Amino acid sequence: MMIPVLAALALLAAILAFRGQNDQQDVLERWDFTLNPEGHKVYSDVAEQIKWDRRMYEESYDEAAMEDVRGNVKQAIHLLSFAAQVATESTLRVLALLRNAGILATHAEAIAPVPALTPVAFNASRLSLLATLHGIVHAFLVSTRERLALRLLILRCAVRAAAGLLRRATLRLCDEMAGRRWIRLRQAREDHATVTDESLATLRLVLASLAAVPRPEPMRQRKPA
């Protein structure tokens, strides 16, 4: 009984994936997704602020590690607390970015194709599971607009999860300066950076969609009389 059901589901998934791929190809053929100067400025302003935040908390985390090696535990804890605070502020900016990207997307006539997240890009099993779920549902959706909405939803969940993991890793390290704690913090930092990069890439795609213009129709050759 289960085999026919599974076969039917597999066939349905294959059909939907095929239709989704055709829809993406059709959109790419009919629209030109070139980021215009206005969109480039918006993206640059947002990306510069978020990347500045990242440099601030990444450098603070690195300095905290060096202070721990020197035996200055109190200074290391101070730097860890500062880094966690900046990372939290950066997370709020990324969430605002995703919220605004969703609003902007409603005004676009065409949506550029977006990929699903890659599970192997993450260290945390929770984030890998989210990426896996993203890939499965992504295959069942047909239109590029639906796939963008799904990506924004998954990214919001992933950003919150990554921020929570980074915060917990920082707090545990403040309680115990141990080697394994530093390894887990490094992994949490990498995951936080990954979801931030994916969010910025999504904003760029949305801005390109907002500026999209129809491609000119190919000239049809007249048949000789």
Secondary structure, 3 states (H helix, E strand, C coil): CHHHHHHHHHHHHHHHHHHHHHHHHHHHHHEECCCCHHHHHHHHHHHHHHHHHHHHHHHHHHHHHHHHHHCCHHHHHHHHHHHHHHHHHHHHHHHHHHHHHHHHHCCCCCCCCCCCCCHHHCCCHHHHHHHHHHHHHHHHCCCHHHHHHHHHHHHHHHHHHHHHHHHHHHHHHHHCCCHHHHHHHHHHHHHHHHHHHHHHHHHHHHHHHHCCEECCCCCCCCCCC
